[in-house]
Amino acid sequence: MKDQLIIFDTTLRDGEQSPGASMTRDEKVRIAKALERLRVNVIEAGFPAASPGDFEAVQAVANIIKDSTVCGLARALDNDIDRAGAALKGAAQSRIHTFIATSPIHMQMKLQMSPEQVIEHAVRAVKRARQYTDDVEFSPEDAGRSEEDFLCRILEAVIDAGATTLNIPDTVGYSVPQQFGETIANLIKRIPNSDKAIFSVHCHNDLGLAVANSLSAVMNGARQVECTINGLGERAGNASLEEVVMAVRTRHDVFNCQTRIDTREILTCSKLVSSIKARRLASGCGRTGAACK
């Protein structure tokens, strides 16, 4: 029997970072319902601590979606995690996704923390998130430029703290497929407790390699892909959900996994997301300084 490949959709969170893609609460609920019909495993509904509007949108999605897990993003900060927990309170199935930067340049220049302090914050964040849900995902931000030895240390520690999914993001779209796939394989092999968590990837498309990097990771043991409808996302976008799903389905001779996605719903979902973005752009939303209602 083939493994299940978990499809984690972040159209409502990272996709919203695309120019002109800001969404109202009601628009997010409409898209979430479409993603549920698509049979997406996990819907990342937003970043509850970012604003009252984002909190309300995550809460609204959590209260209405029943067949997909609803996820909220949180930095490795107490307030962020508490806000995510509150927003997800009504969810039938909830996940908190917490993250902290792990590349040398980000730790030094952005966080101004030592590697030991970063590990401490990561472990604390995962333990706090576990107070709200048993389903906790951890991401080492900028993993694509992080040192592999340090990734092994921090990921082993967060698994021990209760993380059930480890997401390896190529935050700045820096990786290439062979190297990225090897990184995933090495992490799974080197981390002593790697069998206690699902490995995930979140790839950006700055070099046009988001889908290729994601598929390379799947071939090397990743069993969750974070992606968006139409490849929406920050800067050049994210891995396209439809391309990842159809590649795995079409080349079942290559990929030892399968998704539960109802591919008949892809076109409807794609058109919905496109139409909402088009309306936002036509109304002036998405431009710097534009007010969106």
GULO-758646 format. One record per residue (C-alpha): residue in one letter; x, y, z negated; residue number from 1. Coordinates in Angstrom, 1 decimal. Layout:
# GULO-758646
a; X; Y; Z; NUM .
...
# end
This chain:
# GULO-758646
m; 0.0; 0.0; 0.0; 1 .
k; 1.2; 3.5; 0.9; 2 .
d; 1.9; 6.1; -1.8; 3 .
q; -0.5; 9.1; -2.1; 4 .
l; 0.9; 12.4; -0.9; 5 .
i; -0.6; 15.1; -3.1; 6 .
i; -1.6; 18.2; -1.2; 7 .
f; -1.3; 21.3; -3.4; 8 .
d; -2.9; 24.3; -1.7; 9 .
t; -1.7; 27.8; -2.6; 10 .
t; -3.6; 29.8; -0.1; 11 .
l; -5.4; 31.7; -2.9; 12 .
r; -2.1; 32.5; -4.7; 13 .
d; 1.0; 32.6; -2.5; 14 .
g; -1.1; 32.9; 0.7; 15 .
e; -2.5; 36.1; -0.7; 16 .
q; 1.0; 37.6; -0.6; 17 .
s; 0.7; 37.7; 3.2; 18 .
p; 0.1; 41.3; 4.5; 19 .
g; -3.6; 41.8; 4.8; 20 .
a; -4.6; 38.6; 3.0; 21 .
s; -5.6; 40.1; -0.4; 22 .
m; -9.0; 38.6; -1.4; 23 .
t; -11.9; 39.4; -3.6; 24 .
r; -13.1; 37.0; -6.3; 25 .
d; -16.1; 36.0; -4.1; 26 .
e; -13.8; 35.4; -1.1; 27 .
k; -11.6; 33.2; -3.2; 28 .
v; -14.5; 31.2; -4.3; 29 .
r; -15.7; 30.7; -0.7; 30 .
i; -12.2; 29.5; 0.3; 31 .
a; -11.9; 27.3; -2.8; 32 .
k; -15.2; 25.5; -1.9; 33 .
a; -13.9; 24.9; 1.6; 34 .
l; -10.7; 23.5; 0.2; 35 .
e; -12.7; 21.2; -2.0; 36 .
r; -14.6; 19.9; 1.1; 37 .
l; -11.2; 19.5; 2.7; 38 .
r; -10.4; 17.2; -0.2; 39 .
v; -7.3; 19.1; -1.3; 40 .
n; -5.9; 17.6; -4.5; 41 .
v; -4.8; 20.8; -6.2; 42 .
i; -6.0; 24.4; -5.6; 43 .
e; -3.7; 27.0; -7.0; 44 .
a; -6.3; 29.7; -7.6; 45 .
g; -4.0; 32.6; -8.6; 46 .
f; -1.8; 34.2; -11.3; 47 .
p; -4.1; 35.0; -14.2; 48 .
a; -1.7; 37.3; -16.0; 49 .
a; -1.1; 39.4; -12.9; 50 .
s; -4.3; 41.5; -13.3; 51 .
p; -7.8; 41.3; -14.7; 52 .
g; -9.1; 40.7; -11.2; 53 .
d; -6.8; 37.7; -10.7; 54 .
f; -7.8; 36.3; -14.1; 55 .
e; -11.5; 36.6; -13.1; 56 .
a; -10.9; 35.0; -9.8; 57 .
v; -9.1; 32.0; -11.3; 58 .
q; -11.8; 31.7; -13.9; 59 .
a; -14.6; 31.8; -11.2; 60 .
v; -12.9; 29.1; -9.2; 61 .
a; -12.2; 26.9; -12.3; 62 .
n; -15.9; 27.1; -13.2; 63 .
i; -17.2; 26.0; -9.9; 64 .
i; -14.8; 23.4; -8.5; 65 .
k; -15.3; 19.8; -9.6; 66 .
d; -13.5; 17.5; -7.2; 67 .
s; -10.1; 19.2; -7.0; 68 .
t; -7.7; 20.2; -9.8; 69 .
v; -7.6; 24.0; -10.3; 70 .
c; -4.2; 25.4; -11.1; 71 .
g; -3.1; 28.8; -12.5; 72 .
l; 0.5; 30.1; -12.1; 73 .
a; 2.4; 31.4; -15.2; 74 .
r; 5.9; 32.7; -15.8; 75 .
a; 7.7; 31.0; -18.6; 76 .
l; 6.2; 33.6; -21.0; 77 .
d; 3.8; 33.0; -23.9; 78 .
n; 1.3; 35.6; -22.6; 79 .
d; 1.3; 34.3; -19.1; 80 .
i; 0.6; 30.7; -20.3; 81 .
d; -2.1; 31.8; -22.7; 82 .
r; -3.9; 33.8; -20.0; 83 .
a; -3.7; 30.8; -17.6; 84 .
g; -5.1; 28.5; -20.3; 85 .
a; -8.0; 30.9; -21.0; 86 .
a; -8.8; 31.3; -17.3; 87 .
l; -8.8; 27.6; -16.7; 88 .
k; -10.9; 26.7; -19.8; 89 .
g; -14.0; 25.8; -17.8; 90 .
a; -12.2; 23.6; -15.2; 91 .
a; -13.2; 20.0; -14.8; 92 .
q; -9.5; 19.3; -14.0; 93 .
s; -6.9; 21.9; -14.8; 94 .
r; -3.2; 22.4; -14.3; 95 .
i; -0.8; 25.1; -15.5; 96 .
h; 2.2; 25.8; -13.2; 97 .
t; 5.0; 27.6; -15.0; 98 .
f; 8.3; 28.7; -13.6; 99 .
i; 11.6; 30.4; -14.3; 100 .
a; 14.6; 31.2; -12.0; 101 .
t; 17.6; 28.9; -12.0; 102 .
s; 20.0; 30.1; -9.3; 103 .
p; 23.1; 31.8; -10.6; 104 .
i; 22.3; 35.1; -9.0; 105 .
h; 18.7; 35.2; -10.3; 106 .
m; 19.7; 34.1; -13.9; 107 .
q; 22.4; 36.8; -14.0; 108 .
m; 20.9; 39.7; -12.1; 109 .
k; 17.1; 39.3; -12.6; 110 .
l; 16.7; 37.5; -15.9; 111 .
q; 20.0; 38.5; -17.5; 112 .
m; 20.0; 35.1; -19.3; 113 .
s; 22.6; 32.4; -19.8; 114 .
p; 21.8; 28.9; -18.4; 115 .
e; 21.2; 27.7; -21.9; 116 .
q; 18.6; 30.4; -22.5; 117 .
v; 16.9; 29.6; -19.3; 118 .
i; 16.5; 25.9; -20.4; 119 .
e; 15.2; 27.0; -23.8; 120 .
h; 12.6; 29.2; -22.2; 121 .
a; 11.5; 26.5; -19.7; 122 .
v; 11.1; 23.9; -22.5; 123 .
r; 9.1; 26.3; -24.6; 124 .
a; 6.9; 27.2; -21.7; 125 .
v; 6.1; 23.6; -20.9; 126 .
k; 5.3; 22.7; -24.5; 127 .
r; 3.0; 25.7; -24.8; 128 .
a; 1.2; 24.8; -21.6; 129 .
r; 0.6; 21.3; -22.9; 130 .
q; -1.5; 22.9; -25.6; 131 .
y; -4.1; 23.7; -22.9; 132 .
t; -3.7; 20.8; -20.5; 133 .
d; -1.9; 17.5; -20.0; 134 .
d; -1.2; 18.4; -16.4; 135 .
v; 1.8; 20.8; -16.4; 136 .
e; 3.9; 21.6; -13.4; 137 .
f; 7.4; 23.2; -13.7; 138 .
s; 9.3; 25.0; -10.9; 139 .
p; 12.9; 26.1; -11.0; 140 .
e; 12.6; 29.3; -9.0; 141 .
d; 15.1; 29.7; -6.2; 142 .
a; 16.1; 26.0; -6.5; 143 .
g; 17.4; 26.1; -2.9; 144 .
r; 20.3; 28.2; -4.1; 145 .
s; 20.6; 26.6; -7.6; 146 .
e; 23.5; 24.4; -8.7; 147 .
e; 22.4; 20.7; -8.5; 148 .
d; 24.0; 19.9; -11.9; 149 .
f; 22.0; 22.6; -13.6; 150 .
l; 18.8; 21.5; -11.9; 151 .
c; 19.4; 18.0; -13.3; 152 .
r; 19.8; 19.4; -16.8; 153 .
i; 16.8; 21.7; -16.8; 154 .
l; 14.5; 19.2; -15.1; 155 .
e; 15.4; 16.4; -17.4; 156 .
a; 14.6; 18.7; -20.3; 157 .
v; 11.2; 19.8; -19.1; 158 .
i; 10.2; 16.2; -18.4; 159 .
d; 11.0; 15.4; -22.0; 160 .
a; 8.9; 18.5; -23.0; 161 .
g; 5.9; 17.2; -21.1; 162 .
a; 6.0; 18.4; -17.5; 163 .
t; 4.3; 15.9; -15.2; 164 .
t; 5.1; 17.5; -11.8; 165 .
l; 8.5; 19.0; -10.9; 166 .
n; 8.3; 21.4; -8.0; 167 .
i; 11.5; 22.2; -6.1; 168 .
p; 10.9; 25.5; -4.3; 169 .
d; 12.9; 26.9; -1.4; 170 .
t; 12.0; 30.4; -2.6; 171 .
v; 13.9; 32.5; -0.1; 172 .
g; 13.6; 30.1; 2.9; 173 .
y; 17.3; 29.3; 2.8; 174 .
s; 17.4; 25.5; 3.2; 175 .
v; 17.7; 23.3; 6.2; 176 .
p; 16.0; 19.9; 6.4; 177 .
q; 18.9; 17.5; 6.0; 178 .
q; 20.4; 19.4; 3.0; 179 .
f; 17.0; 19.9; 1.4; 180 .
g; 16.0; 16.2; 1.8; 181 .
e; 19.4; 15.2; 0.3; 182 .
t; 18.8; 17.5; -2.7; 183 .
i; 15.4; 15.9; -3.4; 184 .
a; 16.9; 12.4; -3.2; 185 .
n; 19.8; 13.3; -5.4; 186 .
l; 17.6; 14.8; -8.1; 187 .
i; 15.4; 11.7; -8.2; 188 .
k; 18.4; 9.5; -8.4; 189 .
r; 20.4; 11.5; -10.9; 190 .
i; 17.8; 12.6; -13.5; 191 .
p; 17.4; 9.7; -16.0; 192 .
n; 13.6; 10.3; -16.6; 193 .
s; 12.7; 11.2; -13.0; 194 .
d; 10.3; 8.3; -12.9; 195 .
k; 8.0; 10.1; -15.4; 196 .
a; 7.2; 13.0; -13.1; 197 .
i; 6.0; 13.6; -9.5; 198 .
f; 8.5; 15.5; -7.4; 199 .
s; 7.0; 18.4; -5.3; 200 .
v; 8.3; 20.9; -2.8; 201 .
h; 7.3; 24.5; -1.9; 202 .
c; 9.0; 25.8; 1.2; 203 .
h; 9.1; 29.2; 2.8; 204 .
n; 9.3; 29.8; 6.5; 205 .
d; 12.0; 32.5; 6.8; 206 .
l; 14.0; 30.3; 9.1; 207 .
g; 11.0; 28.6; 10.7; 208 .
l; 11.8; 25.4; 8.7; 209 .
a; 9.1; 25.3; 6.0; 210 .
v; 7.3; 22.3; 7.5; 211 .
a; 10.5; 20.5; 8.5; 212 .
n; 12.0; 21.0; 5.1; 213 .
s; 8.8; 19.7; 3.4; 214 .
l; 8.6; 16.6; 5.6; 215 .
s; 12.3; 15.9; 5.0; 216 .
a; 11.6; 16.1; 1.3; 217 .
v; 8.7; 13.6; 1.6; 218 .
m; 11.0; 11.2; 3.5; 219 .
n; 13.3; 11.4; 0.5; 220 .
g; 10.8; 10.8; -2.3; 221 .
a; 8.8; 14.0; -2.8; 222 .
r; 5.1; 13.1; -3.3; 223 .
q; 3.5; 16.5; -3.5; 224 .
v; 3.7; 19.3; -0.9; 225 .
e; 2.7; 22.9; -1.7; 226 .
c; 1.3; 24.5; 1.4; 227 .
t; -1.3; 27.0; 2.7; 228 .
i; -4.0; 27.2; 5.3; 229 .
n; -2.6; 28.6; 8.6; 230 .
g; 0.9; 28.8; 6.9; 231 .
l; -0.1; 32.1; 5.1; 232 .
g; 2.3; 33.4; 2.5; 233 .
e; 4.9; 35.8; 1.3; 234 .
r; 7.3; 37.2; 4.0; 235 .
a; 7.3; 34.7; 6.9; 236 .
g; 4.8; 32.4; 5.2; 237 .
n; 4.6; 28.9; 3.6; 238 .
a; 4.5; 25.4; 5.0; 239 .
s; 1.3; 25.0; 7.0; 240 .
l; -1.1; 22.5; 5.4; 241 .
e; -2.5; 21.4; 8.7; 242 .
e; 0.9; 20.7; 10.2; 243 .
v; 2.1; 18.7; 7.2; 244 .
v; -1.1; 16.7; 6.9; 245 .
m; -1.3; 15.9; 10.7; 246 .
a; 2.4; 15.0; 10.8; 247 .
v; 2.1; 12.5; 8.0; 248 .
r; -1.2; 11.1; 9.5; 249 .
t; 0.1; 10.9; 13.1; 250 .
r; 3.5; 9.4; 12.3; 251 .
h; 2.4; 6.8; 9.8; 252 .
d; 5.2; 4.7; 11.1; 253 .
v; 7.7; 7.1; 9.6; 254 .
f; 6.1; 8.4; 6.4; 255 .
n; 5.4; 5.8; 3.7; 256 .
c; 2.5; 7.8; 2.3; 257 .
q; -0.9; 9.1; 3.1; 258 .
t; -3.2; 12.0; 2.1; 259 .
r; -6.8; 12.1; 1.1; 260 .
i; -7.5; 15.1; 3.3; 261 .
d; -10.7; 15.1; 5.4; 262 .
t; -9.1; 16.3; 8.6; 263 .
r; -12.5; 17.0; 10.1; 264 .
e; -12.7; 20.0; 7.8; 265 .
i; -9.3; 21.6; 8.8; 266 .
l; -10.7; 23.7; 11.6; 267 .
t; -13.6; 25.1; 9.5; 268 .
c; -11.2; 26.0; 6.7; 269 .
s; -8.7; 27.6; 9.1; 270 .
k; -11.4; 29.7; 10.7; 271 .
l; -12.7; 30.9; 7.3; 272 .
v; -9.3; 32.0; 6.1; 273 .
s; -8.6; 33.7; 9.4; 274 .
s; -11.9; 35.6; 9.4; 275 .
i; -11.5; 36.8; 5.8; 276 .
k; -8.0; 38.1; 6.6; 277 .
a; -9.3; 39.8; 9.7; 278 .
r; -12.0; 41.5; 7.8; 279 .
r; -9.6; 42.7; 5.2; 280 .
l; -7.3; 44.1; 7.8; 281 .
a; -10.1; 45.8; 9.7; 282 .
s; -11.3; 47.5; 6.5; 283 .
g; -7.8; 48.8; 5.7; 284 .
c; -7.1; 46.3; 2.8; 285 .
g; -3.6; 44.9; 2.7; 286 .
r; -1.9; 48.1; 3.7; 287 .
t; 0.4; 49.7; 1.1; 288 .
g; -1.7; 51.9; -1.1; 289 .
a; -5.1; 50.8; 0.4; 290 .
a; -7.8; 50.1; -2.1; 291 .
c; -9.6; 46.7; -1.8; 292 .
k; -13.0; 46.0; -3.3; 293 .
# end
